[in-house]
Amino acid sequence: MAANISGRAPPAAPVHCRQCVHLATSWDPRLPHSCRFYGFKSRALPSVEVLRLDGEPCQGFIGKPPGVSEIRR
């Protein structure tokens, strides 16, 4: 990957938790989003929290198989 003027690599494509198999809904209304990979609950989507805390995109993203979202409708 090419570095920019600051010497850092450009940011990777954002991770979309809603397309990840590790996203779950928490029973806690104050912390509605849960990540099974990292094992935490949060108010924001887990990928946002991971990026904020680690400064890097989520490393645990695994896309859902095709058709999963259509089954739940």
DSSP file (Angstrom, degrees, kcal/mol; ACC not computed):
  #  RESIDUE AA STRUCTURE BP1 BP2  ACC     N-H-->O    O-->H-N    N-H-->O    O-->H-N    TCO  KAPPA ALPHA  PHI   PSI    X-CA   Y-CA   Z-CA
    1    1 A M              0   0    0      0, 0.0     2,-0.2     0, 0.0     8,-0.0   0.000 360.0 360.0 360.0 140.2    0.0    0.0    0.0
    2    2 A A        -     0   0    0      1,-0.1     2,-0.2     7,-0.0     6,-0.0  -0.526 360.0-131.6 -78.5 142.5    1.3    3.4   -0.8
    3    3 A A        -     0   0    0     -2,-0.2     6,-0.2     6,-0.2     2,-0.1  -0.633  15.9-136.3 -91.2 151.4    2.0    5.8    2.1
    4    4 A N    >   -     0   0    0      4,-2.1     3,-1.8    -2,-0.2    -1,-0.1  -0.216  43.6 -75.1 -93.2-169.0    0.7    9.4    2.1
    5    5 A I  T 3  S+     0   0    0      1,-0.3    -2,-0.0     2,-0.1    -1,-0.0   0.835 130.4  56.4 -59.4 -35.7    2.6   12.5    3.1
    6    6 A S  T 3  S-     0   0    0      2,-0.2    -1,-0.3     1,-0.1     3,-0.1   0.587 114.4-115.7 -75.4  -8.0    2.4   11.7    6.8
    7    7 A G  S <  S+     0   0    0     -3,-1.8     2,-0.3     1,-0.3    -2,-0.1   0.387  78.4 119.5  90.0  -4.5    4.1    8.4    6.2
    8    8 A R        -     0   0    0      1,-0.1    -4,-2.1    -5,-0.0    -1,-0.3  -0.679  69.9-108.5 -94.7 149.4    1.0    6.4    7.3
    9    9 A A        -     0   0    0     -2,-0.3    -6,-0.2    -6,-0.2     3,-0.1  -0.439  43.3 -97.4 -70.4 148.3   -0.9    4.1    5.0
   10   10 A P        -     0   0    0      0, 0.0    -1,-0.1     0, 0.0    -7,-0.0  -0.316  52.7 -87.3 -63.7 152.6   -4.3    5.3    3.8
   11   11 A P        -     0   0    0      0, 0.0    45,-0.1     0, 0.0     2,-0.0  -0.275  43.7-118.3 -64.0 146.5   -7.3    3.9    5.8
   12   12 A A        -     0   0    0      1,-0.2     3,-0.1    -3,-0.1     0, 0.0  -0.263  46.2 -72.2 -75.2 169.1   -8.7    0.6    4.7
   13   13 A A        -     0   0    0      1,-0.1    -1,-0.2    44,-0.0     0, 0.0  -0.343  63.2 -97.7 -60.9 142.7  -12.3    0.2    3.6
   14   14 A P        -     0   0    0      0, 0.0     2,-0.4     0, 0.0    -1,-0.1  -0.294  32.5-124.1 -65.5 148.8  -14.7    0.6    6.4
   15   15 A V        -     0   0    0     32,-0.1     2,-0.8    -3,-0.1    32,-0.1  -0.792  16.1-148.0 -93.0 133.5  -16.1   -2.6    8.1
   16   16 A H    >   -     0   0    0     -2,-0.4     3,-2.1     1,-0.2     4,-0.1  -0.876   5.8-164.3-106.9 103.8  -19.9   -2.8    8.1
   17   17 A C  G >  S+     0   0    0     -2,-0.8     3,-2.4     1,-0.3     6,-0.4   0.812  84.8  67.6 -57.2 -33.6  -21.0   -4.7   11.2
   18   18 A R  G 3  S+     0   0    0      1,-0.3    -1,-0.3     3,-0.0    -2,-0.0   0.671 102.2  48.2 -65.2 -13.7  -24.5   -5.4    9.9
   19   19 A Q  G <  S+     0   0    0     -3,-2.1    45,-2.1    44,-0.0     2,-0.3   0.261  95.5  98.4-104.6   9.8  -22.9   -7.6    7.2
   20   20 A C  B X   -A   63   0A   0     -3,-2.4     3,-0.9    43,-0.2    43,-0.2  -0.784  69.1-140.7-104.8 142.3  -20.7   -9.6    9.8
   21   21 A V  T 3  S+     0   0    0     41,-2.5    -1,-0.1    -2,-0.3    42,-0.1   0.692 100.0  62.5 -70.3 -18.5  -21.6  -12.9   11.4
   22   22 A H  T 3  S+     0   0    0     40,-0.3    14,-2.7    38,-0.1    -1,-0.2   0.597  77.4 104.9 -85.4 -11.7  -20.3  -11.8   14.8
   23   23 A L  E <   +B   35   0B   0     -3,-0.9     2,-0.3    -6,-0.4    12,-0.2  -0.516  46.3 170.4 -73.1 135.3  -22.8   -9.0   15.2
   24   24 A A  E     -B   34   0B   0     10,-2.6    10,-2.5    -2,-0.2     2,-0.5  -0.937  35.4-112.3-138.4 161.7  -25.6   -9.7   17.7
   25   25 A T  E     -B   33   0B   0     -2,-0.3     8,-0.2     8,-0.2     2,-0.2  -0.855  32.5-140.7 -96.9 129.0  -28.3   -7.8   19.4
   26   26 A S        -     0   0    0      6,-2.5     8,-0.1    -2,-0.5    15,-0.0  -0.534  11.8-134.1 -86.6 153.4  -27.9   -7.4   23.2
   27   27 A W  S    S+     0   0    0     -2,-0.2    -1,-0.1     6,-0.0     3,-0.0   0.655  84.3  93.9 -76.7 -16.5  -30.7   -7.6   25.7
   28   28 A D    >   -     0   0    0      3,-0.4     3,-0.9     1,-0.2    -2,-0.2  -0.687  65.1-156.6 -82.6 114.2  -29.4   -4.4   27.4
   29   29 A P  T 3  S+     0   0    0      0, 0.0    -1,-0.2     0, 0.0    -3,-0.0   0.751  94.0  55.2 -64.4 -22.5  -31.2   -1.3   25.9
   30   30 A R  T 3  S+     0   0    0      1,-0.3    -2,-0.0     2,-0.1    -3,-0.0   0.769 120.4  30.3 -78.2 -25.5  -28.3    0.9   26.9
   31   31 A L  S <  S+     0   0    0     -3,-0.9    -3,-0.4     1,-0.1    -1,-0.3  -0.680  73.5 165.2-131.6  75.9  -25.8   -1.2   25.0
   32   32 A P        +     0   0    0      0, 0.0    -6,-2.5     0, 0.0     2,-0.4   0.670  53.4  71.9 -74.5 -17.6  -27.8   -2.7   22.1
   33   33 A H  E     -BC  25  42B   0      9,-2.1     9,-2.7    -8,-0.2     2,-0.4  -0.827  59.0-174.6-105.8 137.2  -25.0   -3.9   19.9
   34   34 A S  E     -BC  24  41B   0    -10,-2.5   -10,-2.6    -2,-0.4     2,-0.6  -0.979  14.5-153.1-130.5 142.0  -22.8   -6.9   20.8
   35   35 A C  E  >> -BC  23  40B   0      5,-2.7     4,-1.8    -2,-0.4     5,-1.0  -0.960   2.6-168.2-114.7 116.6  -19.7   -8.4   19.1
   36   36 A R  T  45S+     0   0    0    -14,-2.7    -1,-0.1    -2,-0.6   -13,-0.1   0.804  86.8  56.7 -72.3 -28.6  -19.2  -12.1   19.6
   37   37 A F  T  45S+     0   0    0      1,-0.2    -1,-0.2   -15,-0.2   -14,-0.0   0.960 120.7  25.7 -67.8 -52.0  -15.7  -11.9   18.2
   38   38 A Y  T  45S-     0   0    0      2,-0.1    -2,-0.2   -16,-0.1    -1,-0.2   0.687 103.7-129.4 -87.2 -19.4  -14.3   -9.3   20.6
   39   39 A G  T  <5 +     0   0    0     -4,-1.8     2,-0.3     1,-0.3    -3,-0.2   0.899  62.5 113.4  76.4  41.9  -16.8  -10.2   23.4
   40   40 A F  E   < -C   35   0B   0     -5,-1.0    -5,-2.7     2,-0.0     2,-0.3  -0.953  53.6-137.6-140.2 163.4  -18.2   -6.8   24.3
   41   41 A K  E     +C   34   0B   0     -2,-0.3     2,-0.3    -7,-0.2    -7,-0.2  -0.876  27.7 172.1-114.8 150.8  -21.4   -4.7   24.1
   42   42 A S  E     -C   33   0B   0     -9,-2.7    -9,-2.1    -2,-0.3   -16,-0.1  -0.981  43.5-124.5-153.7 164.5  -21.7   -1.1   23.0
   43   43 A R  S    S+     0   0    0     -2,-0.3     2,-0.1   -12,-0.2    -1,-0.1   0.879 100.1  50.5 -76.8 -40.9  -24.0    1.7   22.2
   44   44 A A  S    S-     0   0    0      1,-0.2   -11,-0.2    -3,-0.1    -2,-0.1  -0.430 112.0 -74.7 -88.8 168.7  -22.3    2.3   18.8
   45   45 A L    >>  -     0   0    0      1,-0.1     4,-1.6    -2,-0.1     3,-1.1  -0.398  45.8-119.3 -61.0 141.4  -21.7   -0.4   16.2
   46   46 A P  H 3> S+     0   0    0      0, 0.0     4,-2.8     0, 0.0     5,-0.2   0.835 111.7  59.3 -55.5 -35.8  -18.7   -2.5   17.3
   47   47 A S  H 3> S+     0   0    0      1,-0.2     4,-2.1     2,-0.2     5,-0.2   0.859 105.0  50.7 -63.1 -32.9  -16.6   -1.6   14.3
   48   48 A V  H <> S+     0   0    0     -3,-1.1     4,-2.2     2,-0.2    -1,-0.2   0.912 111.8  47.0 -68.4 -42.9  -16.9    2.1   15.2
   49   49 A E  H  X S+     0   0    0     -4,-1.6     4,-2.6     2,-0.2     5,-0.3   0.907 111.9  49.9 -65.4 -42.4  -15.7    1.3   18.8
   50   50 A V  H  X>S+     0   0    0     -4,-2.8     4,-3.0     1,-0.2     5,-0.6   0.927 112.3  47.5 -63.1 -44.7  -12.8   -0.9   17.6
   51   51 A L  H  X5S+     0   0    0     -4,-2.1     4,-1.4    -5,-0.2    -1,-0.2   0.900 113.6  48.6 -62.8 -40.8  -11.6    1.8   15.2
   52   52 A R  H  <5S+     0   0    0     -4,-2.2    -2,-0.2     2,-0.2    -1,-0.2   0.902 120.4  35.5 -66.7 -41.7  -11.9    4.5   17.9
   53   53 A L  H  <5S+     0   0    0     -4,-2.6    -2,-0.2    -5,-0.1    -3,-0.2   0.902 130.7  27.7 -82.7 -42.1  -10.0    2.4   20.5
   54   54 A D  H  <5S-     0   0    0     -4,-3.0    -3,-0.2     2,-0.3    -2,-0.2   0.716  91.0-133.4 -93.0 -23.1   -7.4    0.6   18.3
   55   55 A G  S  <<S+     0   0    0     -4,-1.4    -4,-0.2    -5,-0.6    -3,-0.1   0.532  78.5  89.9  78.8   5.0   -7.1    3.1   15.5
   56   56 A E  S    S-     0   0    0     -6,-0.5    -1,-0.3   -45,-0.1    -2,-0.3  -0.936  86.0 -95.2-130.3 153.8   -7.3    0.2   13.0
   57   57 A P        -     0   0    0      0, 0.0    -9,-0.1     0, 0.0   -44,-0.0  -0.225  59.5 -75.7 -63.4 159.2  -10.3   -1.4   11.3
   58   58 A C        -     0   0    0      1,-0.1     3,-0.3   -11,-0.1   -11,-0.1  -0.296  36.6-161.6 -57.1 134.1  -11.9   -4.5   12.9
   59   59 A Q  S    S+     0   0    0      1,-0.2    -1,-0.1    -3,-0.1     0, 0.0   0.464  81.6  64.8 -96.4  -4.3   -9.8   -7.6   12.3
   60   60 A G        +     0   0    0      2,-0.0    -1,-0.2   -40,-0.0     2,-0.1   0.326  66.3 136.3-103.2   7.9  -12.6  -10.1   13.0
   61   61 A F        +     0   0    0     -3,-0.3     2,-0.4   -41,-0.1   -41,-0.1  -0.358  22.3 172.2 -64.0 127.2  -15.0   -9.3   10.2
   62   62 A I        -     0   0    0     -2,-0.1   -41,-2.5     0, 0.0   -40,-0.3  -0.976  30.9-125.5-132.6 120.4  -16.5  -12.3    8.5
   63   63 A G  B     -A   20   0A   0     -2,-0.4   -43,-0.2   -43,-0.2   -46,-0.0  -0.285  25.2-108.9 -66.6 147.3  -19.2  -11.6    5.9
   64   64 A K        -     0   0    0    -45,-2.1    -1,-0.1     1,-0.1     3,-0.1  -0.433  40.4 -99.7 -70.6 148.9  -22.6  -13.3    6.2
   65   65 A P    >   -     0   0    0      0, 0.0     3,-1.5     0, 0.0    -1,-0.1  -0.342  52.4 -84.9 -64.5 152.5  -23.4  -15.9    3.6
   66   66 A P  T 3  S+     0   0    0      0, 0.0    -3,-0.0     0, 0.0     0, 0.0  -0.301 112.8  26.4 -59.4 140.0  -25.6  -14.8    0.8
   67   67 A G  T 3> S+     0   0    0     -3,-0.1     4,-1.4     3,-0.0    -3,-0.0   0.323  82.3 113.1  94.2  -8.1  -29.3  -14.9    1.5
   68   68 A V  H <> S+     0   0    0     -3,-1.5     4,-1.1     1,-0.2     3,-0.3   0.927  79.4  47.9 -64.8 -44.7  -29.2  -14.5    5.3
   69   69 A S  H  4 S+     0   0    0      1,-0.2     4,-0.4     2,-0.2    -1,-0.2   0.823 108.7  55.0 -67.2 -30.3  -30.8  -11.1    5.4
   70   70 A E  H >4 S+     0   0    0      1,-0.2     3,-0.7     2,-0.2    -1,-0.2   0.822 102.2  57.6 -71.6 -30.3  -33.6  -12.3    3.0
   71   71 A I  H 3< S+     0   0    0     -4,-1.4    -1,-0.2    -3,-0.3    -2,-0.2   0.874 103.4  52.7 -66.9 -37.2  -34.5  -15.2    5.3
   72   72 A R  T 3<        0   0    0     -4,-1.1    -1,-0.2     1,-0.2    -2,-0.2   0.547 360.0 360.0 -79.3  -7.5  -35.2  -12.9    8.3
   73   73 A R    <         0   0    0     -3,-0.7    -1,-0.2    -4,-0.4    -2,-0.1   0.489 360.0 360.0 -79.6 360.0  -37.6  -10.6    6.4
